[in-house]
Amino acid sequence: MNSLVRTRIKICGLTREQDMDAVVAAGADAVGFVLYEKSPRYVTPQRAAELARRLPPFMTPVLLVVNTSVAEIQAACALLPNATLQFHGDETPPQCLAAAGARPFLRAARIPMGEAGRGFDLVKYAQDYSAAQAILLDAHVEGFGGGGKSFEWSHLPPSVDVHLVLSGGLTPANVGDGIAQVRPRCKSLAVDVSSGVELSKGIKDAGKIHQFVAAVRAADEQLAG
């Protein structure tokens, strides 16, 4: 099932110009902006658009929304016309489609931590949200948005014929193991990191960003070999 060797990388929760520049320099594929006001990494759509102007061609801005109205989402998208949406709340499949329109979107699946994770039916979830470009896997924590926690990757189904994005508690130290465990189970794999490359919430560390990207590329080489 796995034919794509290159793991794509998204750095999420960007709030500062220097962090944008560090992500670009490290060679990531996408950046995430959190449009959820209760998050410590929250930025306004206007601020996200300002930061996104630092992106080079073919690098994707992603807008993370949580139970946001269609009108607010469309207003944000008007400011970032090339953005992908990431639904992280309680949005149903019809609600995702109504808000996204023709725009590509990711749907976050909140996987319970510990043994309870075995009971999450990822195959059905992926079928329900079949219009999504990919299913993003995150640990189920209190509230919404990134909690910096990992779920048990080994509890995922052995075969899910969709594109997956692995998120939740990733760091330069463990991302290689995550790629090795999850990539054989899906059509293609991307990884999404926020707290694992931070000095503090919303403040990224350029060194950790480069270490994370290097760890992903090393994992790719190992699997390709």
Helices and strands as residue ranges (DSSP letters): E 8-12, H 17-26, E 30-34, H 45-52, E 60-65, H 70-79, E 84-87, H 93-100, E 105-111, G 114-119, H 122-128, E 134-139, G 153-155, E 160-166, H 175-182, G 183-185, E 186-193, G 195-197, E 198-200, E 203-204, H 206-224
